[in-house]
Each structure stands twice: as structure tokens, then as C-alpha cells.
């Protein structure tokens, strides 16, 4: 029944102004209107249809992605979209493509690390897409350990060129998106060798702009793709695609590539030289620009990853919440309707914390955007005082949000029962597209260990250096180590101050405990390796504190709209108390909470779930996602799930004929018992 809203009764239960909540989610009225306009532009354009994507072969899939990217670029040009509008358009097209790395990594890196002359040369070409760039850092043998990269860039002063070489198989560039087939240029990380000495970040690295293709798309002749048995293949192709990845469509729309160099020469001025230069005479020198500026791009990329986490998790939660209201199972009495799955407490206790997490990640992402702007302005003014804390903060939040989102998408699939396993539910594809975020731009465990190093250092400096920003609570470490929780009743857990202090005390006590344990080792690095698991847990506690505190700070702002702030307060308490319940062992082990207080927190959490229930559909409606962007039959806005699932089944190519190919050849002989005897 087209046009019928099967979730209308749920929407009538809303206790807040949904339109105002949409603005709160978007960040501003202007941001809401812009994103809404771009979402509808994509949803109403049949060129961006994506429901048949999982059924395409790899070659068809990639060609289809190239077509969509071209159509998207045509719209950007024809409609004269701003940079912000174009960013939202690409988001709602919802298809991993070479353009992601071009706009998200290639251009920002040149902006941050190129000289004025280099930016003048490369950026106009890149912004007009007259060149297509990728970011070639990761190698076959090294990813997180950037210092271990093996590709070399050796300066030849006589030719005024760098010689780029892949000395081993494991030095092959491996994974860069867009590298396989589409990109014309690459930013390549390499070990810089000048006059026989290694130079660069940590003595090993520099980026160089390298042209991959000629104007007609032919490969550079002195680059190779693979090496077999120690000898080169006859192929002269410089690179290729690394092969199929997890999922059906998913990231298989992206040409993740492999690239190997055989003494490739490039001009000296194609090394990005804002921070350091190599002169024509073969002298390496640092510029007047501080090397700390290198971290600016990293902070920018990681804050966008946190924002992307809230989008991905909110999509999964929207699907699972709507379907949980549509699906009915058990509980029928006297022939009446069965119980909505969303009314079961087991469903609520798994689903509603994810709903709260989506909002929490949205607001911490909003704050990170401000942090990046602040850090960028400070760096330009040669103020590096907040950089270590900002670096640790973005690294930790990248790790926390991507791990929680990947796990949350899978939990949403389970919450949808058997139908969640269908590709048409949208959840398997969403999961397959999202999970690389746990690895790229820093493996999540490695990042938490970086945060842990920063925390241990902060603790060691407390006697003479005041911690700043997200570690400011460490300045009250004496009180946090001595004071215990004062909660006495269930209602006391609705005090934001009590909640934040509980997370502060847990994080401070865990960091201090790690510092004390490390002090027992003669060799600090041996201690760090031995205590790595404890250090990761301490770093996670610190990062969870950041998210909780930023959610609380958001609620201290003016948030217009009937019932909007009250609904967000409930979600804030759900997020915090769920984490407290999940990690109550740490809260108890550090001695801040008593078992009775932990029980009271869980009682309050159950009460909060009941308060979320009437607003659940309205809260996911506030994400303002079109059915096209959700890409899910289970998450349809109108709730008309079962007829659409039935229709979709008949669109599968396997149902093109009544008798499947191979049936007469392989099945009928079994049925008629006419199989030939096997010959030994």
C-alpha cells in the first residue's frame, strides 16, 4: 500500500519538536537546509540509484562508480555548487570512490605542506579535477609503523631529480584508494636520501608529487606492478588494483591500488617543501615553517573520521529502530496483535545506548571541528602549546568512535533478526563499507597506545606543568584520587556533575596506576610493552570521559525547540550510565564507586530506557535521512517493510528464470539416480 505511513502512531508519541531536533543534529539552521537540499537532490536523481549495486560484477561495479562520480562532478559544475555543498553531495551519493581520497587527502596535504609556489601550481589543477590525486603512504609490509616504510627517494644533484625506488616486494605501495585505476597523480611517502644520509620526519619520510599517467592514460614505462620469483614480469604497467574486499558492493567500488617503482625520476621541485627543502646543490635544510604544521593535516583528517562515525552509526540505528517498531513477535493475547520488538527490554537495552551514542558522537565531532580550527589558527601563529593534547585527543576519539560504530552497526544487524542479514536491509553493506575506518589513518589499538603515552607523560609532569584542554581534570588529581562518589539515590545519577566526576576519577586513577606500574621498570619501553593492555584501557577511559563531558557541555548551551533539550538530556544520561554499567568493573576496582552505587546507576538506566521509548522513532527521524541514503528496506520512512522485501526478492537475477542454470545438468541426475559411477 503506497503512501501509507505505517509508523504514524509512533511519530505521534514524540514529546519534542522534531524539526527543531533536526536543526540541533545538523548544528545550525543553515547547515540543516544545506544538507537537506543536497540529500534531496541526490535522492531524486535516478542516476544515483544504488539498490542494484550488490548484484553487479566487479568491473560493472567500478564502471558504475566512475559514471556516478562523473555525473556528480557535472552537477557540481553545472549548478555552481560551493565547496560545502559539493562535500554534502558526495556524501549522499554514498559510494566509495576515487574522489574521496582526492578531496579528503590529496588536496588537504598539498594545502598544508606545499610551498606557495607548489600550491599555486597543483591546487588549481586538483580543484578543477584536471588532475586526480591519491595518497600513497601505506605499503605491503608497513602501515601503522610509518617509520618502517621502505620506498626510497634518493636525490641526484647532477640531474636535479629524485630517484624513487621500491627496493623490496614489501615496499610496494598497497591500499591507497584511487591508485589502482583512476588517479593521475600521487602523494608518495618515501625515505628521503640526500648525500647518502636519511632525512625527513623522524629521519625517514617525505611526500613527493608523482605523475602516474600521461595525458592519454598510458603507464609510466619504468614502473612495475608485481615481482614473481625475484624476476620482473613482462608487464610494464606501473600499478593495478589489489583485488576484491569484504562485502558485495561496499568498498569494491574503490580501486585500492598497488604501485611499485623501478628507479623513477621526478623533478626536485615535486617534493612538498613547506617544512623542509632540498636545494639544487644537494643540501637538506629545515624551513622557517615549524615541522609541527605536519600535524595539522592529521588533526583535520581524524576529526572528519569522528564526524563520519556519527553518520554511519546513526544510519544503522535509524534502520534498526524503525524496523524494531514495525516487527512484532510473541505476546499475542486473545487473538490480538503481537508485541512490537521495540517494547522488549532486551531490545531497548541494546538499541537505545547506540541511539544515544550516535548523538554523543555527533556532538563531540562538532566540538572537534572547533578544535581543529583553533589548532590551525594557533599553528599559523607559531603557538604549539595545545598541539600534543589535540593530537592525542583526535587520535583517541578516532579510535573510540570508529570501534564503537563498527560494533554498533553489527549489533543493529543482529537487532533486526534474520532479515538484517539480507543485503536489502542495508546493514551488511553499511558494515562492510565502514569497518576499514578501524584501520586506516591509524590502527585503533596503536592510536590508544599513543594516547596512553601522552597520559603517562601528563601524569609525570603534574608537579610542575598544568595540564590543559581535555586533560585539565588531571590538575585535580589529588582530590580525584581521594574523594569517592557521593551518590545515595537513583535520582542522584541525574546530576551531570556527579556523572562527569565519576568518569574523571576513573580515568585519573587508571592513568596514575599505569604511571606507578611503569616506574617499577628500569627500561621504560619494556614496561610500556608489558603493560600495553592496561595502558589501552586507561586511554579508552580518558576518551570516554571526553565524549561524556562534551555531551554535558552541549546541554549547557541554548538549544531551542519544545522538549529538544530535555530529550537530549535523557540521551546524555543513557550514554554515560550505559558506559558506567558496561565498565563498572573499572569504576569499582579503582575504588571510586561502591557496588550499591553501581546498582543504583543501572536502575536509573532502565528508567531512562522507558523515557526514550516514546521518542525513539522521532529521534531517528531527526537525522533527516532520505530512504535513498539509508539504502534499506527495513529502515523505510513509511515502515512498509514486508511488501517491499517480497518485491525485492523477485529482482534478484537468480529469479530471472524458473529453472536455474545447471539444474538439468547437476540436480536432475541426482533426482533420477542417474549419476555416473566414479572411477578410482
C-alpha positions in Angstrom: 0.0 0.0 0.0 1.9 3.0 -1.3 1.5 6.3 0.5 0.6 4.8 3.9 2.7 5.7 6.9 2.9 2.5 9.0 4.9 4.4 11.7 2.5 7.3 12.0 1.3 6.2 15.5 4.9 6.1 16.7 5.5 9.6 15.3 2.5 10.9 17.2 4.2 9.9 20.5 7.0 12.3 20.1 7.5 14.6 23.1 9.6 17.2 21.3 9.7 19.3 18.2 11.2 17.1 15.6 12.0 19.9 13.2 14.0 21.7 15.9 15.8 18.5 16.7 16.8 18.2 13.1 18.5 21.6 13.4 20.2 20.6 16.7 21.5 17.5 15.0 22.7 19.4 11.9 24.4 22.1 14.1 22.6 25.1 12.7 19.6 26.1 10.6 21.9 26.9 7.7 23.7 23.5 7.9 20.3 21.7 8.1 18.9 23.5 5.0 22.1 22.9 3.0 22.4 19.2 3.8 18.6 18.7 3.3 18.8 20.3 -0.1 21.8 18.1 -1.2 20.2 14.9 0.1 17.0 15.5 -1.9 19.0 16.4 -5.0 20.7 13.1 -4.9 17.6 11.1 -3.9 15.6 12.5 -6.7 18.2 11.8 -9.4 17.8 8.3 -10.9 21.5 8.4 -12.0 22.4 7.7 -8.4 20.3 4.6 -7.9 22.2 2.1 -5.8 19.9 -0.8 -4.8 21.2 -3.0 -7.7 24.8 -2.3 -6.8 25.5 -5.5 -4.9 24.4 -7.6 -7.9 27.0 -6.1 -10.3 30.2 -7.8 -11.3 33.4 -6.1 -10.1 34.1 -4.5 -13.5 30.5 -3.3 -13.8 30.6 -2.0 -10.3 33.7 0.0 -10.8 32.4 1.4 -14.1 29.2 2.3 -12.4 31.1 4.2 -9.7 33.1 6.1 -12.4 29.8 7.1 -14.0 28.3 8.3 -10.8 31.4 10.3 -9.9 31.3 11.9 -13.4 27.6 12.8 -13.0 28.2 14.2 -9.6 31.0 16.4 -10.9 28.8 17.6 -13.7 26.2 18.6 -11.2 28.8 20.4 -9.1 30.0 22.4 -12.2 26.5 23.0 -13.8 24.9 24.1 -10.5 28.0 26.0 -9.4 27.9 24.3 -6.0 30.0 25.7 -3.2 32.7 23.6 -1.7 30.5 22.8 1.3 27.5 21.9 -1.0 29.8 19.6 -3.1 31.0 17.9 0.1 27.4 17.0 1.1 26.5 16.0 -2.5 29.4 13.4 -2.5 28.3 12.2 1.0 24.8 11.5 -0.1 25.8 9.8 -3.4 27.0 7.2 -0.8 29.5 5.3 -2.9 33.2 5.0 -2.0 35.2 6.4 -5.0 38.5 7.8 -6.0 37.1 11.3 -5.4 37.1 10.6 -1.6 40.9 10.5 -1.5 41.3 13.3 -4.0 39.3 15.7 -1.9 39.9 14.3 1.5 43.6 13.6 1.5 45.4 14.7 -1.7 44.2 18.3 -1.7 44.5 18.9 2.1 48.0 17.6 2.1 49.1 20.0 -0.6 47.4 22.8 1.2 49.1 22.0 4.4 52.6 21.0 3.2 53.2 22.6 -0.1 55.0 25.9 -0.6 53.1 28.9 -2.0 54.6 28.1 -5.5 53.6 24.5 -5.3 50.1 25.3 -4.1 49.7 27.7 -7.0 50.8 25.0 -9.4 48.9 22.0 -8.1 45.8 23.2 -6.3 44.0 24.8 -9.3 44.5 21.7 -11.3 43.3 19.5 -8.5 40.3 21.6 -7.6 39.2 21.7 -11.3 39.9 17.9 -11.4 42.3 18.3 -14.3 44.5 16.0 -12.2 43.2 13.3 -9.9 45.3 12.6 -6.8 45.7 9.8 -4.2 47.7 9.5 -1.0 50.3 6.7 -1.3 51.6 6.1 2.2 50.8 2.5 3.3 53.0 -0.3 1.9 52.6 -4.0 1.6 54.8 -4.6 4.6 54.1 -1.5 6.7 51.0 0.5 7.7 50.9 1.9 11.2 54.7 1.9 11.5 55.2 4.8 9.1 58.9 5.0 10.1 59.3 1.5 8.7 58.3 2.4 5.2 60.9 1.2 2.6 60.3 3.2 -0.5 63.3 5.5 -1.1 63.6 8.9 -2.7 67.3 9.5 -3.5 68.4 12.9 -4.7 70.6 13.1 -7.8 72.2 16.6 -7.8 73.6 16.3 -11.3 70.2 15.8 -12.8 68.3 17.9 -10.1 66.0 14.9 -9.7 64.8 12.5 -7.1 65.0 8.8 -7.9 62.1 6.9 -6.5 62.6 3.2 -5.9 60.9 0.2 -4.4 63.8 -2.0 -3.2 61.7 -4.9 -2.0 58.4 -6.5 -2.7 57.1 -5.3 0.7 58.0 -1.7 -0.2 55.2 -1.8 -2.8 52.6 0.9 -2.1 49.5 -1.1 -1.2 45.9 0.1 -0.3 45.8 3.7 -1.4 42.3 4.4 -2.7 42.1 5.7 -6.3 45.6 4.5 -7.0 44.6 1.3 -8.9 43.0 2.8 -12.0 41.7 6.4 -11.6 44.4 8.6 -10.2 46.8 10.6 -12.4 49.0 11.8 -9.5 50.1 10.5 -6.1 51.5 12.0 -2.9 54.1 9.4 -2.1 55.7 8.8 1.2 59.4 7.8 0.9 62.6 7.6 2.8 64.5 10.7 1.7 68.2 10.2 1.0 70.4 13.2 0.3 74.1 12.9 0.1 73.9 9.3 1.5 72.0 10.4 4.6 68.4 9.8 5.6 66.2 12.9 6.3 62.6 13.8 7.0 60.0 13.3 9.6 61.6 11.0 12.2 64.5 10.8 9.8 62.6 8.8 7.2 59.8 10.4 5.4 58.9 13.0 2.8 56.0 13.4 0.4 56.5 13.9 -3.3 54.0 14.6 -6.1 54.4 12.0 -8.7 52.6 11.8 -12.0 51.3 8.3 -12.6 49.8 8.7 -16.1 50.5 10.5 -19.3 47.7 12.6 -20.8 46.4 9.5 -22.7 46.4 7.3 -19.6 49.4 5.1 -20.5 51.5 3.8 -17.7 54.9 5.2 -16.9 57.3 2.8 -18.6 59.8 2.4 -15.7 57.3 1.4 -13.0 56.3 -2.2 -12.4 53.4 -3.7 -10.7 54.5 -7.1 -9.4 57.6 -9.3 -8.9 57.4 -13.0 -9.1 60.3 -15.3 -8.0 62.7 -12.4 -7.9 62.3 -11.6 -11.5 60.2 -8.8 -13.1 57.1 -9.7 -15.1 56.9 -8.7 -18.7 54.2 -6.3 -17.9 55.3 -2.6 -17.8 52.2 -1.4 -16.0 53.0 0.8 -13.1 50.2 -0.3 -10.8 46.9 -2.1 -10.5 44.1 -2.9 -8.2 44.7 -5.1 -5.1 41.6 -7.2 -5.6 38.2 -7.9 -4.0 37.5 -6.8 -0.5 34.9 -7.6 2.2 31.3 -7.2 1.2 29.2 -7.3 -2.0 29.3 -3.7 -3.4 30.8 -2.0 -0.4 34.4 -0.8 -0.8 34.7 -2.8 -4.1 33.6 0.4 -5.8 37.1 1.7 -4.9 40.2 1.0 -6.8 42.6 0.4 -3.9 45.9 0.1 -5.6 49.4 -1.4 -5.7 52.3 0.6 -7.0 56.0 -0.3 -7.3 58.8 1.9 -8.5 61.8 0.9 -10.6 64.1 4.0 -10.3 61.5 6.5 -11.3 62.9 10.0 -11.8 60.9 13.2 -10.8 62.0 16.8 -10.7 63.3 18.1 -7.4 60.5 20.7 -7.1 57.9 18.0 -6.8 58.9 17.3 -3.2 56.5 19.2 -0.9 58.8 21.7 0.6 56.9 23.9 3.0 58.5 22.4 6.1 61.8 21.2 4.7 63.7 21.6 1.4 66.4 20.0 -0.7 68.5 22.6 -2.6 69.7 22.2 -6.1 73.2 21.7 -4.7 72.0 18.7 -2.6 71.7 20.4 0.8 68.9 19.4 3.1 67.5 22.1 5.3 64.5 22.8 7.5 62.5 25.9 6.6 61.4 28.6 8.9 57.9 26.9 9.0 57.7 24.7 12.1 57.6 21.0 11.4 54.6 20.8 13.8 52.5 22.0 11.0 52.6 18.5 9.6 50.2 17.5 12.3 47.6 19.9 11.1 46.5 17.7 8.2 46.4 14.7 10.6 44.1 16.5 13.1 41.9 17.6 10.2 41.5 14.1 8.7 40.8 12.5 12.1 38.2 15.0 13.1 36.3 14.2 9.8 36.5 10.5 10.7 34.8 11.1 14.0 32.1 13.1 12.2 31.7 10.2 9.7 31.3 7.8 12.7 28.2 9.6 13.9 26.7 9.5 10.4 27.4 5.7 9.9 26.1 4.8 13.4 23.1 6.9 13.1 22.2 5.3 9.8 22.4 1.8 11.4 20.4 2.9 14.4 17.7 4.5 12.2 17.2 1.2 10.3 17.2 -0.9 13.5 14.8 1.5 15.4 12.3 1.8 12.6 12.3 -2.0 12.0 12.0 -2.7 15.7 8.8 -0.7 15.7 7.5 -2.5 12.7 8.4 -6.0 13.7 6.1 -7.9 16.0 6.9 -11.1 17.7 5.2 -13.1 20.5 3.0 -11.7 23.3 -0.3 -12.0 21.5 -3.3 -12.4 23.8 -6.9 -13.4 22.8 -6.0 -13.1 19.1 -4.7 -9.5 19.4 -1.6 -8.1 17.8 1.8 -9.4 18.8 4.2 -7.2 20.8 6.4 -4.7 18.9 10.0 -5.8 19.3 11.0 -2.3 20.4 8.9 -2.8 23.6 11.1 -5.7 24.8 13.6 -4.5 27.5 16.3 -6.7 26.0 15.9 -4.8 22.7 15.9 -1.4 24.4 19.0 -2.2 26.4 20.9 -3.0 23.2 19.4 -0.4 20.9 18.9 2.8 22.9 22.6 3.1 24.0 23.5 3.0 20.3 21.0 5.7 19.7 22.5 7.8 22.5 26.0 7.1 21.1 25.1 8.4 17.7 24.1 11.7 19.3 27.1 11.7 21.6 29.5 11.2 18.6 27.7 13.9 16.6 28.3 16.5 19.3 31.9 15.5 20.1 32.5 15.7 16.3 31.1 19.2 16.3 33.5 20.1 19.1 36.4 18.5 17.2 35.7 20.7 14.3 36.1 23.7 16.5 39.2 22.2 18.0 40.8 21.8 14.5 40.1 25.4 13.7 41.6 26.5 17.0 44.7 24.4 16.4 45.1 25.6 12.9 45.0 29.2 14.0 47.5 28.6 16.8 49.9 26.8 14.4 49.8 29.7 12.0 50.7 32.0 14.9 53.6 29.6 15.9 51.7 28.6 19.1 52.2 24.9 19.6 51.1 24.7 23.3 47.9 22.8 22.7 49.2 20.6 19.8 50.3 17.5 21.8 46.9 17.4 23.6 45.0 18.0 20.4 46.9 15.2 18.7 46.2 12.8 21.5 42.6 13.8 21.6 41.9 13.3 17.9 43.8 10.0 17.8 41.9 8.7 20.8 38.5 9.8 19.6 39.1 8.4 16.2 39.8 5.1 17.8 36.9 5.2 20.3 34.2 6.3 17.8 35.2 4.0 14.9 35.4 0.9 17.1 32.1 1.7 18.7 30.5 2.4 15.4 31.7 -0.8 13.7 30.5 -2.8 16.7 27.3 -0.8 16.8 26.4 -1.5 13.1 26.9 -5.2 13.6 24.7 -5.0 16.7 22.0 -3.2 14.8 22.1 -6.1 12.2 21.5 -8.6 15.0 18.7 -6.4 16.4 16.9 -6.8 13.0 16.9 -10.6 13.3 17.2 -12.8 10.2 16.1 -10.0 7.8 19.1 -7.9 8.9 21.3 -10.5 7.1 19.7 -9.6 3.8 21.7 -7.2 1.7 18.4 -5.3 1.1 18.4 -4.4 4.8 21.3 -2.1 4.1 23.2 -3.2 7.2 25.7 -5.8 5.7 26.8 -3.2 3.1 27.0 -0.4 5.6 29.1 -2.6 7.9 31.4 -3.7 5.0 31.9 0.0 3.9 32.5 1.2 7.4 34.9 -1.2 9.1 38.0 -0.1 7.3 37.8 3.1 9.4 39.1 1.0 12.3 42.3 0.6 10.5 43.0 3.5 8.1 44.6 6.7 9.5 46.0 4.7 12.4 45.1 1.2 13.8 42.8 1.8 16.7 44.9 -0.1 19.3 48.1 1.7 18.2 46.3 5.1 18.5 45.2 4.3 22.0 48.7 3.4 22.9 49.8 6.9 21.6 47.1 8.4 23.9 48.4 6.4 26.8 52.0 7.7 26.3 50.6 11.2 26.4 48.6 10.5 29.6 51.5 8.9 31.3 53.7 11.9 30.4 51.0 14.3 31.6 50.9 12.4 35.0 54.7 12.6 35.3 54.7 16.4 34.7 51.9 17.2 37.2 54.3 18.6 39.8 55.5 21.5 37.5 53.2 21.7 34.5 49.5 22.5 34.4 47.5 20.1 32.1 45.3 21.8 29.6 42.2 21.1 27.5 40.8 17.6 27.8 43.4 16.7 30.4 42.7 19.7 32.7 40.9 17.4 35.1 44.4 15.9 35.9 45.2 19.1 37.7 42.7 18.0 40.4 44.3 14.6 40.6 44.8 14.7 44.4 41.1 15.2 45.0 40.1 12.7 42.4 42.3 10.1 44.0 40.9 10.7 47.5 37.3 11.6 47.1 34.6 8.9 46.5 31.2 9.0 44.8 28.5 10.7 46.9 25.5 9.2 45.1 22.9 7.9 47.5 19.7 7.6 45.5 18.7 6.6 42.0 17.8 10.3 41.3 21.4 11.4 42.2 22.5 9.8 38.9 20.7 12.5 37.0 23.3 15.0 38.2 25.7 15.8 35.3 28.4 16.9 37.8 28.3 13.6 39.6 28.5 11.7 36.3 31.4 13.7 34.9 33.3 13.4 38.2 32.8 9.6 38.2 34.4 9.4 34.7 37.2 11.8 35.7 38.1 9.8 38.8 38.1 6.5 36.9 40.3 8.0 34.1 42.7 9.7 36.6 43.1 6.7 38.8 43.8 4.4 35.9 46.4 6.7 34.4 48.1 7.2 37.7 48.1 3.4 38.4 49.8 2.9 35.0 52.3 5.5 35.7 53.2 3.9 39.0 53.5 0.5 37.4 55.8 1.8 34.7 58.0 3.4 37.3 58.9 -0.1 38.5 60.7 -1.0 35.2 64.3 0.0 34.7 63.6 0.2 30.9 60.5 2.3 30.2 59.9 0.7 26.8 59.9 -2.8 28.3 57.4 -1.6 30.8 55.3 0.0 28.1 55.2 -3.2 26.2 54.4 -5.3 29.2 51.6 -3.0 30.4 50.2 -2.3 26.9 46.7 -3.8 27.7 46.3 -1.7 30.9 47.5 1.4 29.1 44.9 0.9 26.3 42.2 0.6 28.9 43.4 3.8 30.6 43.4 5.6 27.3 39.9 4.4 26.5 38.7 5.6 29.9 40.1 9.1 29.1 38.5 9.2 25.7 35.1 8.2 27.1 35.4 11.0 29.6 35.9 13.4 26.7 32.7 12.3 24.9 30.6 12.4 28.1 31.9 15.8 29.1 31.4 17.3 25.7 27.8 15.9 25.6 27.2 17.6 29.0 28.8 20.9 27.7 26.5 20.8 24.7 23.5 20.7 27.0 24.7 23.8 28.8 24.1 25.7 25.5 20.9 27.3 24.4 19.1 24.6 22.4 15.7 25.9 21.1 12.6 23.8 20.4 9.9 22.4 22.6 11.3 19.4 24.5 14.5 19.2 22.5 17.0 19.8 25.3 15.1 17.5 27.7 15.2 14.7 25.1 18.9 15.2 24.6 19.5 15.2 28.4 17.9 11.8 28.6 20.2 10.5 25.8 23.2 12.0 27.6 22.4 10.1 30.8 21.7 6.9 28.8 25.1 7.2 27.1 27.0 7.9 30.3 25.2 5.4 32.5 25.4 2.7 29.9 29.2 3.1 29.8 29.3 3.1 33.6 27.4 -0.2 33.6 29.5 -1.7 30.9 32.7 -0.8 32.6 31.6 -1.0 36.2 34.4 -3.3 37.0 36.8 -0.4 36.4 34.8 2.0 38.4 34.6 -0.5 41.3 38.3 -1.6 41.0 39.5 2.0 41.2 37.6 2.4 44.4 35.5 5.4 43.3 32.1 3.6 43.3 30.6 1.1 45.7 28.6 -1.9 44.4 25.4 -0.3 45.7 26.1 2.9 43.7 26.7 0.8 40.6 23.3 -0.9 41.2 21.6 2.4 41.5 23.1 3.6 38.2 21.7 0.5 36.4 18.3 1.1 38.0 18.3 4.6 36.7 19.4 3.4 33.2 16.4 1.1 33.0 14.1 4.0 33.9 15.7 6.1 31.2 15.1 3.5 28.5 11.3 3.8 29.3 11.7 7.6 28.7 13.4 7.1 25.4 10.8 4.6 24.1 8.0 7.1 23.1 10.6 9.3 21.3 12.6 6.6 19.6 11.1 7.0 16.1 11.1 10.8 16.3 14.8 10.7 17.4 15.9 8.8 14.4 13.6 10.9 12.1 15.6 13.8 13.3 18.7 12.5 11.4 16.7 13.6 8.4 17.9 10.8 6.2 16.2 10.0 2.9 15.3 6.4 2.0 17.9 6.6 -0.8 20.7 7.5 1.7 19.7 4.8 4.2 19.6 2.2 1.4 17.4 -0.1 3.5 14.1 -1.7 3.0 13.9 -2.4 6.8 14.5 1.3 7.5 12.0 2.8 5.2 10.4 6.0 6.4 6.9 4.7 5.9 7.6 1.3 7.6 6.1 -0.6 4.6 8.7 -3.4 5.0 7.2 -6.7 4.1 5.7 -6.0 0.7 9.0 -4.3 -0.3 11.1 -7.2 0.9 8.9 -9.5 -1.2 9.2 -7.3 -4.3 13.0 -7.1 -3.9 13.4 -10.8 -3.8 12.0 -11.2 -7.3 14.5 -8.7 -8.6 17.4 -11.0 -7.9 19.0 -12.3 -11.1 18.6 -15.9 -9.8 14.8 -15.4 -10.3 15.1 -14.4 -13.9 14.0 -17.9 -14.9 12.0 -20.7 -13.2 14.7 -23.2 -13.8 18.2 -22.2 -12.7 21.2 -22.7 -15.0 22.8 -26.0 -14.2 19.6 -27.6 -12.7 19.2 -30.1 -15.6 22.9 -30.8 -15.7 23.6 -31.3 -12.0 20.4 -31.7 -10.0 18.2 -33.8 -12.3 20.7 -36.7 -12.4 20.5 -36.8 -8.6 16.8 -36.9 -8.6 16.7 -39.6 -11.3 19.5 -41.5 -9.7 21.4 -41.5 -12.9 24.8 -40.3 -11.7 27.8 -41.9 -13.4 29.9 -44.2 -11.1 33.2 -42.6 -10.0 36.3 -44.2 -11.4 39.2 -44.7 -8.9 
